[in-house]
Amino acid sequence: MYSAAEVVAPVLVFVGVVLHRWQTGMRDAWKEEAAAWAAKAERQAEELVELRQEVRELRRENAELRAQVAQLLARP
């Protein structure tokens, strides 16, 4: 019985250490992944703000150009 305990105890300790390292590694990997997704979401939010501003400017320019075309077409 004692000799079996001598073999089983180190194996259990080894398995416990391996599982702990695996869980820690997974936790760190998920934290890194979450940080990457958060950074990507922040960049996309900033880009969205810039794109909205650009669309507003293009719409304003489009309205000006339409007014100019209408004015040119209205000339006799």
N, CA and C atoms as an extended XYZ file, in Angstrom:
228
Properties=species:S:1:pos:R:3:atomname:S:1:resname:S:1:resid:I:1 pbc="F F F"
N         0.818       -1.192        0.000 N   MET     1
C         0.000        0.000        0.000 CA  MET     1
C         0.867        1.263        0.000 C   MET     1
N         1.933        1.226        0.797 N   TYR     2
C         2.830        2.365        0.900 CA  TYR     2
C         3.549        2.619       -0.429 C   TYR     2
N         3.957        1.559       -1.106 N   SER     3
C         4.660        1.721       -2.387 CA  SER     3
C         3.733        2.294       -3.458 C   SER     3
N         2.463        1.941       -3.407 N   ALA     4
C         1.499        2.520       -4.352 CA  ALA     4
C         1.322        4.006       -4.083 C   ALA     4
N         1.307        4.386       -2.814 N   ALA     5
C         1.184        5.796       -2.454 CA  ALA     5
C         2.406        6.576       -2.916 C   ALA     5
N         3.589        5.939       -2.885 N   GLU     6
C         4.814        6.593       -3.343 CA  GLU     6
C         4.745        6.918       -4.835 C   GLU     6
N         4.054        6.117       -5.586 N   VAL     7
C         3.925        6.327       -7.027 CA  VAL     7
C         2.774        7.268       -7.337 C   VAL     7
N         1.651        7.075       -6.667 N   VAL     8
C         0.444        7.841       -6.974 CA  VAL     8
C         0.582        9.296       -6.539 C   VAL     8
N         1.162        9.546       -5.374 N   ALA     9
C         1.260       10.914       -4.856 CA  ALA     9
C         2.036       11.831       -5.808 C   ALA     9
N         3.223       11.460       -6.265 N   PRO    10
C         3.931       12.343       -7.207 CA  PRO    10
C         3.178       12.521       -8.528 C   PRO    10
N         2.527       11.475       -8.978 N   VAL    11
C         1.752       11.588      -10.213 CA  VAL    11
C         0.615       12.587      -10.024 C   VAL    11
N        -0.076       12.519       -8.898 N   LEU    12
C        -1.164       13.453       -8.618 CA  LEU    12
C        -0.653       14.883       -8.496 C   LEU    12
N         0.495       15.046       -7.850 N   VAL    13
C         1.094       16.378       -7.739 CA  VAL    13
C         1.461       16.893       -9.131 C   VAL    13
N         2.064       16.033       -9.940 N   PHE    14
C         2.436       16.420      -11.294 CA  PHE    14
C         1.203       16.834      -12.099 C   PHE    14
N         0.151       16.027      -12.039 N   VAL    15
C        -1.092       16.342      -12.761 CA  VAL    15
C        -1.673       17.657      -12.251 C   VAL    15
N        -1.648       17.854      -10.940 N   GLY    16
C        -2.156       19.099      -10.369 CA  GLY    16
C        -1.380       20.308      -10.859 C   GLY    16
N        -0.067       20.212      -10.895 N   VAL    17
C         0.778       21.316      -11.363 CA  VAL    17
C         0.523       21.593      -12.841 C   VAL    17
N         0.442       20.536      -13.626 N   VAL    18
C         0.188       20.696      -15.065 CA  VAL    18
C        -1.168       21.353      -15.298 C   VAL    18
N        -2.197       20.912      -14.597 N   LEU    19
C        -3.524       21.518      -14.743 CA  LEU    19
C        -3.526       22.981      -14.325 C   LEU    19
N        -2.829       23.277      -13.243 N   HIS    20
C        -2.760       24.673      -12.783 CA  HIS    20
C        -2.076       25.557      -13.823 C   HIS    20
N        -0.966       25.074      -14.374 N   ARG    21
C        -0.270       25.845      -15.414 CA  ARG    21
C        -1.140       26.002      -16.659 C   ARG    21
N        -1.865       24.969      -17.013 N   TRP    22
C        -2.742       25.037      -18.179 CA  TRP    22
C        -3.844       26.058      -17.951 C   TRP    22
N        -4.467       26.036      -16.766 N   GLN    23
C        -5.531       27.000      -16.452 CA  GLN    23
C        -4.984       28.423      -16.440 C   GLN    23
N        -3.810       28.593      -15.866 N   THR    24
C        -3.195       29.917      -15.821 CA  THR    24
C        -2.880       30.392      -17.233 C   THR    24
N        -2.362       29.510      -18.043 N   GLY    25
C        -2.071       29.863      -19.432 CA  GLY    25
C        -3.334       30.219      -20.199 C   GLY    25
N        -4.396       29.465      -19.988 N   MET    26
C        -5.662       29.762      -20.662 CA  MET    26
C        -6.205       31.104      -20.190 C   MET    26
N        -6.126       31.353      -18.898 N   ARG    27
C        -6.616       32.619      -18.343 CA  ARG    27
C        -5.842       33.790      -18.946 C   ARG    27
N        -4.522       33.655      -19.020 N   ASP    28
C        -3.700       34.714      -19.601 CA  ASP    28
C        -4.015       34.900      -21.076 C   ASP    28
N        -4.210       33.799      -21.779 N   ALA    29
C        -4.543       33.881      -23.201 CA  ALA    29
C        -5.877       34.581      -23.410 C   ALA    29
N        -6.867       34.257      -22.582 N   TRP    30
C        -8.176       34.896      -22.714 CA  TRP    30
C        -8.102       36.377      -22.360 C   TRP    30
N        -7.286       36.724      -21.367 N   LYS    31
C        -7.116       38.138      -21.011 CA  LYS    31
C        -6.488       38.901      -22.167 C   LYS    31
N        -5.471       38.317      -22.790 N   GLU    32
C        -4.827       38.955      -23.932 CA  GLU    32
C        -5.803       39.097      -25.093 C   GLU    32
N        -6.591       38.071      -25.328 N   GLU    33
C        -7.583       38.111      -26.406 CA  GLU    33
C        -8.629       39.189      -26.135 C   GLU    33
N        -9.085       39.279      -24.895 N   ALA    34
C       -10.073       40.301      -24.532 CA  ALA    34
C        -9.487       41.696      -24.696 C   ALA    34
N        -8.238       41.871      -24.316 N   ALA    35
C        -7.587       43.173      -24.479 CA  ALA    35
C        -7.454       43.528      -25.957 C   ALA    35
N        -7.125       42.548      -26.773 N   ALA    36
C        -7.012       42.796      -28.213 CA  ALA    36
C        -8.363       43.191      -28.807 C   ALA    36
N        -9.427       42.492      -28.400 N   TRP    37
C       -10.764       42.829      -28.907 CA  TRP    37
C       -11.184       44.219      -28.441 C   TRP    37
N       -10.856       44.579      -27.210 N   ALA    38
C       -11.207       45.907      -26.693 CA  ALA    38
C       -10.467       46.986      -27.472 C   ALA    38
N        -9.202       46.765      -27.750 N   ALA    39
C        -8.425       47.729      -28.526 CA  ALA    39
C        -8.982       47.861      -29.941 C   ALA    39
N        -9.354       46.738      -30.527 N   LYS    40
C        -9.923       46.763      -31.878 CA  LYS    40
C       -11.252       47.519      -31.884 C   LYS    40
N       -12.084       47.283      -30.884 N   ALA    41
C       -13.368       47.975      -30.793 CA  ALA    41
C       -13.166       49.471      -30.624 C   ALA    41
N       -12.173       49.861      -29.858 N   GLU    42
C       -11.888       51.283      -29.662 CA  GLU    42
C       -11.416       51.931      -30.967 C   GLU    42
N       -10.528       51.245      -31.682 N   ARG    43
C       -10.066       51.768      -32.976 CA  ARG    43
C       -11.221       51.900      -33.950 C   ARG    43
N       -12.108       50.897      -33.976 N   GLN    44
C       -13.239       50.950      -34.889 CA  GLN    44
C       -14.203       52.063      -34.513 C   GLN    44
N       -14.377       52.328      -33.229 N   ALA    45
C       -15.243       53.422      -32.795 CA  ALA    45
C       -14.672       54.762      -33.252 C   ALA    45
N       -13.358       54.925      -33.118 N   GLU    46
C       -12.713       56.156      -33.583 CA  GLU    46
C       -12.847       56.301      -35.094 C   GLU    46
N       -12.660       55.202      -35.806 N   GLU    47
C       -12.778       55.233      -37.262 CA  GLU    47
C       -14.207       55.566      -37.677 C   GLU    47
N       -15.179       55.059      -36.949 N   LEU    48
C       -16.577       55.342      -37.248 CA  LEU    48
C       -16.873       56.829      -37.099 C   LEU    48
N       -16.331       57.444      -36.066 N   VAL    49
C       -16.521       58.882      -35.872 CA  VAL    49
C       -15.935       59.648      -37.055 C   VAL    49
N       -14.733       59.264      -37.473 N   GLU    50
C       -14.091       59.918      -38.619 CA  GLU    50
C       -14.910       59.721      -39.890 C   GLU    50
N       -15.415       58.520      -40.112 N   LEU    51
C       -16.208       58.244      -41.312 CA  LEU    51
C       -17.506       59.040      -41.315 C   LEU    51
N       -18.136       59.164      -40.160 N   ARG    52
C       -19.366       59.963      -40.086 CA  ARG    52
C       -19.088       61.419      -40.436 C   ARG    52
N       -17.974       61.956      -39.941 N   GLN    53
C       -17.613       63.334      -40.266 CA  GLN    53
C       -17.357       63.486      -41.755 C   GLN    53
N       -16.684       62.509      -42.334 N   GLU    54
C       -16.401       62.562      -43.770 CA  GLU    54
C       -17.699       62.499      -44.583 C   GLU    54
N       -18.641       61.673      -44.159 N   VAL    55
C       -19.925       61.580      -44.860 CA  VAL    55
C       -20.658       62.913      -44.779 C   VAL    55
N       -20.632       63.554      -43.604 N   ARG    56
C       -21.276       64.870      -43.469 CA  ARG    56
C       -20.662       65.883      -44.433 C   ARG    56
N       -19.335       65.890      -44.505 N   GLU    57
C       -18.652       66.815      -45.415 CA  GLU    57
C       -19.001       66.519      -46.870 C   GLU    57
N       -19.049       65.244      -47.233 N   LEU    58
C       -19.391       64.875      -48.606 CA  LEU    58
C       -20.831       65.258      -48.944 C   LEU    58
N       -21.736       65.098      -47.997 N   ARG    59
C       -23.128       65.487      -48.231 CA  ARG    59
C       -23.244       66.997      -48.420 C   ARG    59
N       -22.489       67.761      -47.609 N   ARG    60
C       -22.501       69.216      -47.754 CA  ARG    60
C       -21.960       69.614      -49.125 C   ARG    60
N       -20.843       69.012      -49.520 N   GLU    61
C       -20.251       69.296      -50.821 CA  GLU    61
C       -21.203       68.885      -51.941 C   GLU    61
N       -21.859       67.750      -51.782 N   ASN    62
C       -22.815       67.287      -52.781 CA  ASN    62
C       -23.961       68.279      -52.932 C   ASN    62
N       -24.454       68.783      -51.820 N   ALA    63
C       -25.546       69.766      -51.873 CA  ALA    63
C       -25.089       71.031      -52.591 C   ALA    63
N       -23.881       71.478      -52.314 N   GLU    64
C       -23.351       72.668      -52.995 CA  GLU    64
C       -23.234       72.418      -54.497 C   GLU    64
N       -22.718       71.266      -54.875 N   LEU    65
C       -22.564       70.956      -56.296 CA  LEU    65
C       -23.917       70.836      -56.992 C   LEU    65
N       -24.902       70.250      -56.313 N   ARG    66
C       -26.243       70.161      -56.900 CA  ARG    66
C       -26.836       71.549      -57.116 C   ARG    66
N       -26.594       72.432      -56.170 N   ALA    67
C       -27.091       73.804      -56.302 CA  ALA    67
C       -26.412       74.502      -57.480 C   ALA    67
N       -25.124       74.288      -57.641 N   GLN    68
C       -24.412       74.889      -58.770 CA  GLN    68
C       -24.927       74.336      -60.092 C   GLN    68
N       -25.145       73.003      -60.159 N   VAL    69
C       -25.662       72.399      -61.389 CA  VAL    69
C       -27.045       72.939      -61.682 C   VAL    69
N       -27.880       73.022      -60.680 N   ALA    70
C       -29.242       73.552      -60.886 CA  ALA    70
C       -29.178       74.984      -61.364 C   ALA    70
N       -28.255       75.761      -60.815 N   GLN    71
C       -28.115       77.159      -61.239 CA  GLN    71
C       -27.639       77.237      -62.692 C   GLN    71
N       -26.708       76.385      -63.063 N   LEU    72
C       -26.216       76.379      -64.448 CA  LEU    72
C       -27.302       75.923      -65.422 C   LEU    72
N       -28.099       74.969      -65.013 N   LEU    73
C       -29.178       74.484      -65.885 CA  LEU    73
C       -30.304       75.502      -65.995 C   LEU    73
N       -30.452       76.343      -65.036 N   ALA    74
C       -31.526       77.347      -65.041 CA  ALA    74
C       -31.181       78.532      -65.912 C   ALA    74
N       -29.955       78.719      -66.284 N   ARG    75
C       -29.551       79.844      -67.142 CA  ARG    75
C       -30.106       79.638      -68.551 C   ARG    75
N       -30.530       80.740      -69.158 N   PRO    76
C       -31.072       80.635      -70.537 CA  PRO    76
C       -30.010       80.479      -71.595 C   PRO    76
